[in-house]
Amino acid sequence: MPAGSEWVLDAPTAYAQRHRRVFVEVAPWRVMAQGADPVSGSIPGALRTSVKADFAGTPTAASGHLPLPSRTEVRAGMLARGIGPADDVVLYTRRIEELSSATRAWFVLTWAGFRSVRVLDGGLPAWVRAGGPTDRLRTVSPRVAVDGRFEPAPPPDGGRRVLRIADVLEISRYGTLLDSRPAGSYNGVVDEPRTGHVPHAVHAHSSELVAPDGLLRSPTELRKWFLFRRAIGGHEVGAYCGGGVSSSLLVFVGALLGQQVGLFVGSWSAWERDSSLPVEQGTALSRSAAVDTDCV
C-alpha cells in the first residue's frame, strides 16, 4: 500500500500481533443484509461498538441523521472503555458489506485525536481465513478506564476534513464531489422526499472499492478508480452519501492513496432537508481523468 498504509491492517498481520492490539467490533447503524452472520462469534476480547451509539451525535433539525459527536464525547466514551489516544486500535465489522461502518469509526476516532487506528481489511471473515480464533460467547475483555492526555495536541481536524454546505457547493463546482450512494438514489428514481444529487456530483458507489473476496482492491485498481473520477490531484475532493457512512470509505481509501477527501457528514439526509439547496436528477455521471493533467 502507498502513503496511508498505516491505516489498514491485513488479517494475517492482525492475528500475529493480536496480543498488542485492541480490537473493536463496529456494528452498522442499520441492518445491511438479511440472514445469519457468515461467521459466528467475535474476535476474542473485542470491544463492541456501533455507529449510532459511539460514532454519531444527536441529530438536530438541520443535521443529517448521523451527525458528528463532539470530540469530547468521543474521547470520553473511548477512555471510559479503556482505550487511550496512543493505543493500537483495530476496527472491524462482521460482514464484508459493512466495511464502511469501520471506516466511519476510523474517521471519527482519528478526527478526535486517536493516533493509531487501523481498519482490518476484510473484517471478521478475513480474520477467520487467516486462522484467527473466534469467541462464540463474544466475551469482552475487561479494560480499566484510563486518563488519556491528547498530547502533543492533535491537528484541529485530526488530519480529516469535515465539509460544510458552503464547502460542498464550492467543491461541486471547482473540484470533484463524489456521491457514494446507489445509482437509483443518485439518479433520483427512488421514493424519497427529495431525490437526485448535488449538482455536478460524480457517481462513485463505494461498494466498487471492495473485491468479491471482501478485501480492498489492489492499490493500482483503487488509484485507477479514483483517477477515472478525477478524484486525485491538487484540486479539492469531497464525498457524501446518505448519512456520512458509506462515503467514509471513499475518505479512507483516499487516505491510503495519499489524497485528502473531505467528508460531508450530514450528506443527503441533511441536504434534502433544506429546500433552498439545489438538486439535480439524471443519469449517473463518471468523469474521465484523461482530460485533467493534475490527476496524474
ChimeraX commands (.cxc) that place a marker at each C-alpha (Angstrom):
marker #1 position 0.00,0.00,0.00 radius 0.5
marker #1 position 1.17,3.58,-0.65 radius 0.5
marker #1 position 1.14,6.71,1.52 radius 0.5
marker #1 position -1.53,5.82,4.06 radius 0.5
marker #1 position -0.84,2.13,4.61 radius 0.5
marker #1 position -0.65,2.74,8.35 radius 0.5
marker #1 position -4.44,2.97,8.34 radius 0.5
marker #1 position -5.15,-0.58,7.13 radius 0.5
marker #1 position -4.11,-3.95,8.57 radius 0.5
marker #1 position -4.26,-7.30,6.82 radius 0.5
marker #1 position -5.69,-10.25,8.72 radius 0.5
marker #1 position -2.50,-12.38,8.97 radius 0.5
marker #1 position -0.62,-9.44,10.49 radius 0.5
marker #1 position -3.52,-8.66,12.82 radius 0.5
marker #1 position -3.52,-12.26,14.04 radius 0.5
marker #1 position 0.26,-12.30,14.55 radius 0.5
marker #1 position 0.08,-9.04,16.53 radius 0.5
marker #1 position -3.17,-9.80,18.34 radius 0.5
marker #1 position -1.72,-9.52,21.83 radius 0.5
marker #1 position -0.69,-5.88,21.40 radius 0.5
marker #1 position -3.77,-4.65,19.57 radius 0.5
marker #1 position -7.15,-3.51,20.88 radius 0.5
marker #1 position -9.85,-4.97,18.64 radius 0.5
marker #1 position -13.10,-3.06,18.30 radius 0.5
marker #1 position -16.12,-4.52,16.51 radius 0.5
marker #1 position -18.32,-1.89,14.87 radius 0.5
marker #1 position -21.99,-2.62,14.21 radius 0.5
marker #1 position -23.76,-0.74,11.40 radius 0.5
marker #1 position -26.43,1.81,12.23 radius 0.5
marker #1 position -28.99,-0.28,10.39 radius 0.5
marker #1 position -29.23,-3.87,9.14 radius 0.5
marker #1 position -27.18,-4.19,5.97 radius 0.5
marker #1 position -28.07,-7.77,4.99 radius 0.5
marker #1 position -30.56,-10.48,5.82 radius 0.5
marker #1 position -29.73,-13.92,7.18 radius 0.5
marker #1 position -27.32,-15.30,9.71 radius 0.5
marker #1 position -23.84,-13.87,10.11 radius 0.5
marker #1 position -21.30,-15.67,7.90 radius 0.5
marker #1 position -19.08,-16.15,10.96 radius 0.5
marker #1 position -20.33,-16.87,14.46 radius 0.5
marker #1 position -18.66,-15.27,17.45 radius 0.5
marker #1 position -16.21,-12.38,17.57 radius 0.5
marker #1 position -12.50,-11.80,17.78 radius 0.5
marker #1 position -11.69,-12.87,21.36 radius 0.5
marker #1 position -11.90,-9.94,23.77 radius 0.5
marker #1 position -13.06,-7.43,21.18 radius 0.5
marker #1 position -14.97,-4.40,22.41 radius 0.5
marker #1 position -18.35,-3.94,20.77 radius 0.5
marker #1 position -19.48,-0.58,19.46 radius 0.5
marker #1 position -21.98,0.74,16.96 radius 0.5
marker #1 position -22.02,3.62,14.51 radius 0.5
marker #1 position -25.10,5.23,16.01 radius 0.5
marker #1 position -24.22,4.86,19.70 radius 0.5
marker #1 position -20.49,5.54,19.59 radius 0.5
marker #1 position -19.60,7.37,16.38 radius 0.5
marker #1 position -22.54,9.70,15.81 radius 0.5
marker #1 position -24.04,12.60,17.72 radius 0.5
marker #1 position -27.62,13.58,18.41 radius 0.5
marker #1 position -29.48,14.65,15.25 radius 0.5
marker #1 position -30.95,18.13,15.03 radius 0.5
marker #1 position -33.47,19.68,12.67 radius 0.5
marker #1 position -30.66,20.90,10.42 radius 0.5
marker #1 position -28.26,17.97,10.66 radius 0.5
marker #1 position -28.28,14.67,8.86 radius 0.5
marker #1 position -29.38,11.59,10.74 radius 0.5
marker #1 position -25.83,10.67,11.83 radius 0.5
marker #1 position -24.01,13.93,12.68 radius 0.5
marker #1 position -20.56,14.00,14.22 radius 0.5
marker #1 position -20.42,13.76,18.01 radius 0.5
marker #1 position -18.18,16.25,19.77 radius 0.5
marker #1 position -14.51,15.39,20.24 radius 0.5
marker #1 position -15.10,15.50,23.98 radius 0.5
marker #1 position -17.84,12.88,23.71 radius 0.5
marker #1 position -15.71,10.60,21.54 radius 0.5
marker #1 position -12.67,10.85,23.79 radius 0.5
marker #1 position -14.66,10.36,27.00 radius 0.5
marker #1 position -16.51,7.37,25.56 radius 0.5
marker #1 position -13.33,5.60,24.48 radius 0.5
marker #1 position -11.37,6.48,27.63 radius 0.5
marker #1 position -14.18,5.09,29.78 radius 0.5
marker #1 position -13.82,1.80,27.91 radius 0.5
marker #1 position -10.09,1.70,28.47 radius 0.5
marker #1 position -8.91,2.97,25.08 radius 0.5
marker #1 position -6.36,5.76,25.22 radius 0.5
marker #1 position -5.10,8.08,22.46 radius 0.5
marker #1 position -1.95,6.01,21.83 radius 0.5
marker #1 position -3.48,2.51,21.94 radius 0.5
marker #1 position -3.17,0.43,18.78 radius 0.5
marker #1 position -6.82,0.10,17.78 radius 0.5
marker #1 position -8.05,-2.27,15.07 radius 0.5
marker #1 position -11.60,-1.72,13.84 radius 0.5
marker #1 position -13.54,-4.44,12.08 radius 0.5
marker #1 position -17.04,-5.46,11.02 radius 0.5
marker #1 position -18.76,-8.83,10.98 radius 0.5
marker #1 position -19.75,-8.73,7.31 radius 0.5
marker #1 position -17.81,-7.56,4.29 radius 0.5
marker #1 position -20.67,-5.31,3.17 radius 0.5
marker #1 position -20.44,-3.43,6.47 radius 0.5
marker #1 position -16.87,-2.20,5.91 radius 0.5
marker #1 position -17.94,1.44,5.75 radius 0.5
marker #1 position -19.10,1.21,9.38 radius 0.5
marker #1 position -15.48,0.56,10.34 radius 0.5
marker #1 position -14.25,3.44,8.18 radius 0.5
marker #1 position -16.83,5.76,9.76 radius 0.5
marker #1 position -15.40,4.80,13.18 radius 0.5
marker #1 position -11.88,5.34,11.83 radius 0.5
marker #1 position -12.82,8.80,10.58 radius 0.5
marker #1 position -14.36,9.83,13.90 radius 0.5
marker #1 position -11.53,8.45,16.06 radius 0.5
marker #1 position -8.73,9.99,14.00 radius 0.5
marker #1 position -10.65,13.27,13.81 radius 0.5
marker #1 position -10.91,13.17,17.62 radius 0.5
marker #1 position -7.15,12.72,18.02 radius 0.5
marker #1 position -6.61,8.98,18.42 radius 0.5
marker #1 position -3.25,8.37,16.80 radius 0.5
marker #1 position -3.08,4.66,16.00 radius 0.5
marker #1 position -6.31,3.46,14.41 radius 0.5
marker #1 position -6.46,0.83,11.69 radius 0.5
marker #1 position -9.18,-0.95,9.79 radius 0.5
marker #1 position -8.98,-4.74,9.46 radius 0.5
marker #1 position -9.03,-5.47,5.74 radius 0.5
marker #1 position -11.78,-7.99,5.03 radius 0.5
marker #1 position -13.21,-7.82,8.54 radius 0.5
marker #1 position -14.11,-10.87,10.60 radius 0.5
marker #1 position -14.33,-13.26,7.60 radius 0.5
marker #1 position -10.72,-12.43,6.65 radius 0.5
marker #1 position -9.64,-12.94,10.28 radius 0.5
marker #1 position -11.10,-16.45,10.24 radius 0.5
marker #1 position -9.49,-17.26,6.87 radius 0.5
marker #1 position -6.14,-16.23,8.36 radius 0.5
marker #1 position -6.57,-18.78,11.14 radius 0.5
marker #1 position -7.78,-16.36,13.78 radius 0.5
marker #1 position -9.98,-17.83,16.54 radius 0.5
marker #1 position -13.45,-16.62,17.44 radius 0.5
marker #1 position -15.27,-16.47,20.74 radius 0.5
marker #1 position -18.81,-17.74,20.27 radius 0.5
marker #1 position -19.85,-16.20,23.59 radius 0.5
marker #1 position -18.49,-12.84,22.39 radius 0.5
marker #1 position -16.88,-12.14,25.75 radius 0.5
marker #1 position -15.44,-8.65,26.11 radius 0.5
marker #1 position -12.03,-8.43,27.78 radius 0.5
marker #1 position -12.26,-6.17,30.84 radius 0.5
marker #1 position -10.35,-2.94,30.42 radius 0.5
marker #1 position -9.80,-0.30,33.07 radius 0.5
marker #1 position -10.84,3.27,32.31 radius 0.5
marker #1 position -7.81,5.41,31.55 radius 0.5
marker #1 position -6.91,9.07,31.86 radius 0.5
marker #1 position -5.99,10.00,28.33 radius 0.5
marker #1 position -3.89,13.03,27.54 radius 0.5
marker #1 position -4.06,14.04,23.93 radius 0.5
marker #1 position -0.50,15.38,23.83 radius 0.5
marker #1 position 1.01,16.58,21.69 radius 0.5
marker #1 position -2.18,18.25,20.66 radius 0.5
marker #1 position -3.68,16.69,17.52 radius 0.5
marker #1 position -4.26,18.80,14.41 radius 0.5
marker #1 position -7.51,20.80,14.61 radius 0.5
marker #1 position -9.27,18.19,12.48 radius 0.5
marker #1 position -7.14,15.14,13.25 radius 0.5
marker #1 position -5.99,15.24,9.65 radius 0.5
marker #1 position -9.59,14.78,8.48 radius 0.5
marker #1 position -11.57,17.49,6.72 radius 0.5
marker #1 position -15.21,17.93,7.69 radius 0.5
marker #1 position -17.16,19.70,4.95 radius 0.5
marker #1 position -19.88,22.27,5.47 radius 0.5
marker #1 position -22.61,23.05,2.95 radius 0.5
marker #1 position -20.63,26.01,1.60 radius 0.5
marker #1 position -17.65,23.70,1.02 radius 0.5
marker #1 position -19.83,21.20,-0.81 radius 0.5
marker #1 position -21.17,23.87,-3.14 radius 0.5
marker #1 position -17.67,25.10,-3.93 radius 0.5
marker #1 position -16.15,21.65,-4.44 radius 0.5
marker #1 position -19.02,20.56,-6.67 radius 0.5
marker #1 position -18.25,23.48,-9.00 radius 0.5
marker #1 position -14.47,23.73,-8.89 radius 0.5
marker #1 position -13.25,20.37,-7.59 radius 0.5
marker #1 position -14.64,16.84,-7.55 radius 0.5
marker #1 position -17.59,15.88,-5.38 radius 0.5
marker #1 position -18.21,12.13,-5.10 radius 0.5
marker #1 position -21.66,10.69,-4.40 radius 0.5
marker #1 position -21.28,7.17,-2.99 radius 0.5
marker #1 position -24.96,6.22,-2.93 radius 0.5
marker #1 position -26.51,3.59,-5.23 radius 0.5
marker #1 position -27.28,4.75,-8.76 radius 0.5
marker #1 position -31.04,4.83,-8.12 radius 0.5
marker #1 position -30.62,7.38,-5.34 radius 0.5
marker #1 position -28.15,9.44,-7.37 radius 0.5
marker #1 position -30.40,9.47,-10.44 radius 0.5
marker #1 position -33.49,10.40,-8.43 radius 0.5
marker #1 position -35.60,7.36,-9.24 radius 0.5
marker #1 position -36.19,6.20,-5.66 radius 0.5
marker #1 position -39.07,7.10,-3.37 radius 0.5
marker #1 position -37.58,9.85,-1.19 radius 0.5
marker #1 position -38.85,13.31,-0.15 radius 0.5
marker #1 position -36.28,14.95,-2.45 radius 0.5
marker #1 position -34.49,12.76,-4.94 radius 0.5
marker #1 position -31.40,13.24,-7.01 radius 0.5
marker #1 position -27.93,14.51,-6.20 radius 0.5
marker #1 position -25.90,17.64,-5.56 radius 0.5
marker #1 position -25.40,19.35,-8.95 radius 0.5
marker #1 position -22.15,18.32,-10.68 radius 0.5
marker #1 position -21.52,15.46,-8.22 radius 0.5
marker #1 position -19.92,12.36,-9.71 radius 0.5
marker #1 position -21.48,8.97,-9.04 radius 0.5
marker #1 position -18.95,6.82,-7.16 radius 0.5
marker #1 position -20.60,3.87,-5.43 radius 0.5
marker #1 position -18.29,2.87,-2.57 radius 0.5
marker #1 position -19.03,-0.86,-2.95 radius 0.5
marker #1 position -16.87,-0.83,-6.09 radius 0.5
marker #1 position -13.76,-0.38,-3.92 radius 0.5
marker #1 position -14.13,-3.86,-2.43 radius 0.5
marker #1 position -13.22,-7.06,-4.28 radius 0.5
marker #1 position -15.52,-10.13,-4.27 radius 0.5
marker #1 position -13.43,-11.73,-1.51 radius 0.5
marker #1 position -14.22,-8.80,0.79 radius 0.5
marker #1 position -10.75,-7.28,0.68 radius 0.5
marker #1 position -9.97,-3.83,-0.62 radius 0.5
marker #1 position -8.97,-3.84,-4.25 radius 0.5
marker #1 position -5.28,-3.50,-5.10 radius 0.5
marker #1 position -3.60,-0.09,-4.81 radius 0.5
marker #1 position -3.35,0.07,-8.61 radius 0.5
marker #1 position -7.06,-0.64,-9.05 radius 0.5
marker #1 position -8.01,1.87,-6.36 radius 0.5
marker #1 position -5.86,4.57,-7.90 radius 0.5
marker #1 position -7.34,3.96,-11.36 radius 0.5
marker #1 position -10.84,4.12,-9.87 radius 0.5
marker #1 position -10.08,7.49,-8.29 radius 0.5
marker #1 position -8.34,8.81,-11.38 radius 0.5
marker #1 position -11.27,7.89,-13.61 radius 0.5
marker #1 position -13.49,10.05,-11.40 radius 0.5
marker #1 position -10.98,12.92,-11.30 radius 0.5
marker #1 position -10.53,12.38,-7.58 radius 0.5
marker #1 position -6.73,12.54,-7.40 radius 0.5
marker #1 position -4.83,15.76,-7.86 radius 0.5
marker #1 position -4.24,19.21,-6.48 radius 0.5
marker #1 position -7.89,20.20,-6.66 radius 0.5
marker #1 position -10.29,19.70,-3.75 radius 0.5
marker #1 position -12.14,16.41,-3.45 radius 0.5
marker #1 position -15.17,15.76,-1.26 radius 0.5
marker #1 position -17.58,12.90,-0.65 radius 0.5
marker #1 position -21.10,12.37,0.62 radius 0.5
marker #1 position -23.69,9.59,0.80 radius 0.5
marker #1 position -26.96,9.25,2.70 radius 0.5
marker #1 position -25.66,9.82,6.22 radius 0.5
marker #1 position -21.86,10.01,6.21 radius 0.5
marker #1 position -21.14,6.28,6.49 radius 0.5
marker #1 position -20.59,4.74,3.05 radius 0.5
marker #1 position -18.79,7.89,1.87 radius 0.5
marker #1 position -16.30,7.49,4.74 radius 0.5
marker #1 position -14.92,4.54,2.77 radius 0.5
marker #1 position -14.00,6.96,-0.03 radius 0.5
marker #1 position -12.25,9.18,2.52 radius 0.5
marker #1 position -10.41,6.15,3.91 radius 0.5
marker #1 position -9.23,4.89,0.53 radius 0.5
marker #1 position -8.24,8.43,-0.40 radius 0.5
marker #1 position -6.02,8.48,2.70 radius 0.5
marker #1 position -4.44,5.19,1.63 radius 0.5
marker #1 position -3.63,6.78,-1.73 radius 0.5
marker #1 position -2.30,9.98,-0.19 radius 0.5
marker #1 position -5.29,12.02,-1.38 radius 0.5
marker #1 position -7.28,14.06,1.12 radius 0.5
marker #1 position -11.02,13.64,0.63 radius 0.5
marker #1 position -13.28,15.83,2.72 radius 0.5
marker #1 position -16.40,14.25,4.23 radius 0.5
marker #1 position -19.79,15.94,4.19 radius 0.5
marker #1 position -21.04,14.14,7.29 radius 0.5
marker #1 position -24.60,15.41,7.01 radius 0.5
marker #1 position -24.72,14.06,3.46 radius 0.5
marker #1 position -28.01,13.72,1.59 radius 0.5
marker #1 position -30.04,13.40,4.80 radius 0.5
marker #1 position -29.01,16.99,5.63 radius 0.5
marker #1 position -29.01,18.35,2.07 radius 0.5
marker #1 position -32.55,17.23,1.24 radius 0.5
marker #1 position -33.99,19.00,4.30 radius 0.5
marker #1 position -33.02,22.43,3.01 radius 0.5
marker #1 position -35.33,23.35,0.13 radius 0.5
marker #1 position -33.07,26.27,-0.80 radius 0.5
marker #1 position -30.27,23.91,-1.86 radius 0.5
marker #1 position -30.16,22.79,-5.50 radius 0.5
marker #1 position -30.90,19.23,-6.57 radius 0.5
marker #1 position -30.08,17.64,-9.90 radius 0.5
marker #1 position -31.53,14.46,-11.39 radius 0.5
marker #1 position -30.36,12.32,-14.24 radius 0.5
marker #1 position -28.10,9.53,-15.37 radius 0.5
marker #1 position -25.08,8.69,-13.23 radius 0.5
marker #1 position -22.05,10.73,-14.24 radius 0.5
marker #1 position -18.47,9.50,-14.18 radius 0.5
marker #1 position -15.69,11.80,-15.30 radius 0.5
marker #1 position -12.68,10.56,-17.20 radius 0.5
marker #1 position -9.36,11.64,-15.71 radius 0.5
marker #1 position -7.76,11.80,-19.15 radius 0.5
marker #1 position -8.61,15.48,-19.57 radius 0.5
marker #1 position -7.20,16.57,-16.22 radius 0.5
marker #1 position -3.42,16.78,-16.09 radius 0.5
marker #1 position -3.33,17.38,-12.33 radius 0.5
marker #1 position -4.78,13.88,-11.75 radius 0.5
marker #1 position -1.63,12.06,-12.84 radius 0.5
marker link #1:1,2 radius 0.2
marker link #1:2,3 radius 0.2
marker link #1:3,4 radius 0.2
marker link #1:4,5 radius 0.2
marker link #1:5,6 radius 0.2
marker link #1:6,7 radius 0.2
marker link #1:7,8 radius 0.2
marker link #1:8,9 radius 0.2
marker link #1:9,10 radius 0.2
marker link #1:10,11 radius 0.2
marker link #1:11,12 radius 0.2
marker link #1:12,13 radius 0.2
marker link #1:13,14 radius 0.2
marker link #1:14,15 radius 0.2
marker link #1:15,16 radius 0.2
marker link #1:16,17 radius 0.2
marker link #1:17,18 radius 0.2
marker link #1:18,19 radius 0.2
marker link #1:19,20 radius 0.2
marker link #1:20,21 radius 0.2
marker link #1:21,22 radius 0.2
marker link #1:22,23 radius 0.2
marker link #1:23,24 radius 0.2
marker link #1:24,25 radius 0.2
marker link #1:25,26 radius 0.2
marker link #1:26,27 radius 0.2
marker link #1:27,28 radius 0.2
marker link #1:28,29 radius 0.2
marker link #1:29,30 radius 0.2
marker link #1:30,31 radius 0.2
marker link #1:31,32 radius 0.2
marker link #1:32,33 radius 0.2
marker link #1:33,34 radius 0.2
marker link #1:34,35 radius 0.2
marker link #1:35,36 radius 0.2
marker link #1:36,37 radius 0.2
marker link #1:37,38 radius 0.2
marker link #1:38,39 radius 0.2
marker link #1:39,40 radius 0.2
marker link #1:40,41 radius 0.2
marker link #1:41,42 radius 0.2
marker link #1:42,43 radius 0.2
marker link #1:43,44 radius 0.2
marker link #1:44,45 radius 0.2
marker link #1:45,46 radius 0.2
marker link #1:46,47 radius 0.2
marker link #1:47,48 radius 0.2
marker link #1:48,49 radius 0.2
marker link #1:49,50 radius 0.2
marker link #1:50,51 radius 0.2
marker link #1:51,52 radius 0.2
marker link #1:52,53 radius 0.2
marker link #1:53,54 radius 0.2
marker link #1:54,55 radius 0.2
marker link #1:55,56 radius 0.2
marker link #1:56,57 radius 0.2
marker link #1:57,58 radius 0.2
marker link #1:58,59 radius 0.2
marker link #1:59,60 radius 0.2
marker link #1:60,61 radius 0.2
marker link #1:61,62 radius 0.2
marker link #1:62,63 radius 0.2
marker link #1:63,64 radius 0.2
marker link #1:64,65 radius 0.2
marker link #1:65,66 radius 0.2
marker link #1:66,67 radius 0.2
marker link #1:67,68 radius 0.2
marker link #1:68,69 radius 0.2
marker link #1:69,70 radius 0.2
marker link #1:70,71 radius 0.2
marker link #1:71,72 radius 0.2
marker link #1:72,73 radius 0.2
marker link #1:73,74 radius 0.2
marker link #1:74,75 radius 0.2
marker link #1:75,76 radius 0.2
marker link #1:76,77 radius 0.2
marker link #1:77,78 radius 0.2
marker link #1:78,79 radius 0.2
marker link #1:79,80 radius 0.2
marker link #1:80,81 radius 0.2
marker link #1:81,82 radius 0.2
marker link #1:82,83 radius 0.2
marker link #1:83,84 radius 0.2
marker link #1:84,85 radius 0.2
marker link #1:85,86 radius 0.2
marker link #1:86,87 radius 0.2
marker link #1:87,88 radius 0.2
marker link #1:88,89 radius 0.2
marker link #1:89,90 radius 0.2
marker link #1:90,91 radius 0.2
marker link #1:91,92 radius 0.2
marker link #1:92,93 radius 0.2
marker link #1:93,94 radius 0.2
marker link #1:94,95 radius 0.2
marker link #1:95,96 radius 0.2
marker link #1:96,97 radius 0.2
marker link #1:97,98 radius 0.2
marker link #1:98,99 radius 0.2
marker link #1:99,100 radius 0.2
marker link #1:100,101 radius 0.2
marker link #1:101,102 radius 0.2
marker link #1:102,103 radius 0.2
marker link #1:103,104 radius 0.2
marker link #1:104,105 radius 0.2
marker link #1:105,106 radius 0.2
marker link #1:106,107 radius 0.2
marker link #1:107,108 radius 0.2
marker link #1:108,109 radius 0.2
marker link #1:109,110 radius 0.2
marker link #1:110,111 radius 0.2
marker link #1:111,112 radius 0.2
marker link #1:112,113 radius 0.2
marker link #1:113,114 radius 0.2
marker link #1:114,115 radius 0.2
marker link #1:115,116 radius 0.2
marker link #1:116,117 radius 0.2
marker link #1:117,118 radius 0.2
marker link #1:118,119 radius 0.2
marker link #1:119,120 radius 0.2
marker link #1:120,121 radius 0.2
marker link #1:121,122 radius 0.2
marker link #1:122,123 radius 0.2
marker link #1:123,124 radius 0.2
marker link #1:124,125 radius 0.2
marker link #1:125,126 radius 0.2
marker link #1:126,127 radius 0.2
marker link #1:127,128 radius 0.2
marker link #1:128,129 radius 0.2
marker link #1:129,130 radius 0.2
marker link #1:130,131 radius 0.2
marker link #1:131,132 radius 0.2
marker link #1:132,133 radius 0.2
marker link #1:133,134 radius 0.2
marker link #1:134,135 radius 0.2
marker link #1:135,136 radius 0.2
marker link #1:136,137 radius 0.2
marker link #1:137,138 radius 0.2
marker link #1:138,139 radius 0.2
marker link #1:139,140 radius 0.2
marker link #1:140,141 radius 0.2
marker link #1:141,142 radius 0.2
marker link #1:142,143 radius 0.2
marker link #1:143,144 radius 0.2
marker link #1:144,145 radius 0.2
marker link #1:145,146 radius 0.2
marker link #1:146,147 radius 0.2
marker link #1:147,148 radius 0.2
marker link #1:148,149 radius 0.2
marker link #1:149,150 radius 0.2
marker link #1:150,151 radius 0.2
marker link #1:151,152 radius 0.2
marker link #1:152,153 radius 0.2
marker link #1:153,154 radius 0.2
marker link #1:154,155 radius 0.2
marker link #1:155,156 radius 0.2
marker link #1:156,157 radius 0.2
marker link #1:157,158 radius 0.2
marker link #1:158,159 radius 0.2
marker link #1:159,160 radius 0.2
marker link #1:160,161 radius 0.2
marker link #1:161,162 radius 0.2
marker link #1:162,163 radius 0.2
marker link #1:163,164 radius 0.2
marker link #1:164,165 radius 0.2
marker link #1:165,166 radius 0.2
marker link #1:166,167 radius 0.2
marker link #1:167,168 radius 0.2
marker link #1:168,169 radius 0.2
marker link #1:169,170 radius 0.2
marker link #1:170,171 radius 0.2
marker link #1:171,172 radius 0.2
marker link #1:172,173 radius 0.2
marker link #1:173,174 radius 0.2
marker link #1:174,175 radius 0.2
marker link #1:175,176 radius 0.2
marker link #1:176,177 radius 0.2
marker link #1:177,178 radius 0.2
marker link #1:178,179 radius 0.2
marker link #1:179,180 radius 0.2
marker link #1:180,181 radius 0.2
marker link #1:181,182 radius 0.2
marker link #1:182,183 radius 0.2
marker link #1:183,184 radius 0.2
marker link #1:184,185 radius 0.2
marker link #1:185,186 radius 0.2
marker link #1:186,187 radius 0.2
marker link #1:187,188 radius 0.2
marker link #1:188,189 radius 0.2
marker link #1:189,190 radius 0.2
marker link #1:190,191 radius 0.2
marker link #1:191,192 radius 0.2
marker link #1:192,193 radius 0.2
marker link #1:193,194 radius 0.2
marker link #1:194,195 radius 0.2
marker link #1:195,196 radius 0.2
marker link #1:196,197 radius 0.2
marker link #1:197,198 radius 0.2
marker link #1:198,199 radius 0.2
marker link #1:199,200 radius 0.2
marker link #1:200,201 radius 0.2
marker link #1:201,202 radius 0.2
marker link #1:202,203 radius 0.2
marker link #1:203,204 radius 0.2
marker link #1:204,205 radius 0.2
marker link #1:205,206 radius 0.2
marker link #1:206,207 radius 0.2
marker link #1:207,208 radius 0.2
marker link #1:208,209 radius 0.2
marker link #1:209,210 radius 0.2
marker link #1:210,211 radius 0.2
marker link #1:211,212 radius 0.2
marker link #1:212,213 radius 0.2
marker link #1:213,214 radius 0.2
marker link #1:214,215 radius 0.2
marker link #1:215,216 radius 0.2
marker link #1:216,217 radius 0.2
marker link #1:217,218 radius 0.2
marker link #1:218,219 radius 0.2
marker link #1:219,220 radius 0.2
marker link #1:220,221 radius 0.2
marker link #1:221,222 radius 0.2
marker link #1:222,223 radius 0.2
marker link #1:223,224 radius 0.2
marker link #1:224,225 radius 0.2
marker link #1:225,226 radius 0.2
marker link #1:226,227 radius 0.2
marker link #1:227,228 radius 0.2
marker link #1:228,229 radius 0.2
marker link #1:229,230 radius 0.2
marker link #1:230,231 radius 0.2
marker link #1:231,232 radius 0.2
marker link #1:232,233 radius 0.2
marker link #1:233,234 radius 0.2
marker link #1:234,235 radius 0.2
marker link #1:235,236 radius 0.2
marker link #1:236,237 radius 0.2
marker link #1:237,238 radius 0.2
marker link #1:238,239 radius 0.2
marker link #1:239,240 radius 0.2
marker link #1:240,241 radius 0.2
marker link #1:241,242 radius 0.2
marker link #1:242,243 radius 0.2
marker link #1:243,244 radius 0.2
marker link #1:244,245 radius 0.2
marker link #1:245,246 radius 0.2
marker link #1:246,247 radius 0.2
marker link #1:247,248 radius 0.2
marker link #1:248,249 radius 0.2
marker link #1:249,250 radius 0.2
marker link #1:250,251 radius 0.2
marker link #1:251,252 radius 0.2
marker link #1:252,253 radius 0.2
marker link #1:253,254 radius 0.2
marker link #1:254,255 radius 0.2
marker link #1:255,256 radius 0.2
marker link #1:256,257 radius 0.2
marker link #1:257,258 radius 0.2
marker link #1:258,259 radius 0.2
marker link #1:259,260 radius 0.2
marker link #1:260,261 radius 0.2
marker link #1:261,262 radius 0.2
marker link #1:262,263 radius 0.2
marker link #1:263,264 radius 0.2
marker link #1:264,265 radius 0.2
marker link #1:265,266 radius 0.2
marker link #1:266,267 radius 0.2
marker link #1:267,268 radius 0.2
marker link #1:268,269 radius 0.2
marker link #1:269,270 radius 0.2
marker link #1:270,271 radius 0.2
marker link #1:271,272 radius 0.2
marker link #1:272,273 radius 0.2
marker link #1:273,274 radius 0.2
marker link #1:274,275 radius 0.2
marker link #1:275,276 radius 0.2
marker link #1:276,277 radius 0.2
marker link #1:277,278 radius 0.2
marker link #1:278,279 radius 0.2
marker link #1:279,280 radius 0.2
marker link #1:280,281 radius 0.2
marker link #1:281,282 radius 0.2
marker link #1:282,283 radius 0.2
marker link #1:283,284 radius 0.2
marker link #1:284,285 radius 0.2
marker link #1:285,286 radius 0.2
marker link #1:286,287 radius 0.2
marker link #1:287,288 radius 0.2
marker link #1:288,289 radius 0.2
marker link #1:289,290 radius 0.2
marker link #1:290,291 radius 0.2
marker link #1:291,292 radius 0.2
marker link #1:292,293 radius 0.2
marker link #1:293,294 radius 0.2
marker link #1:294,295 radius 0.2
marker link #1:295,296 radius 0.2
view
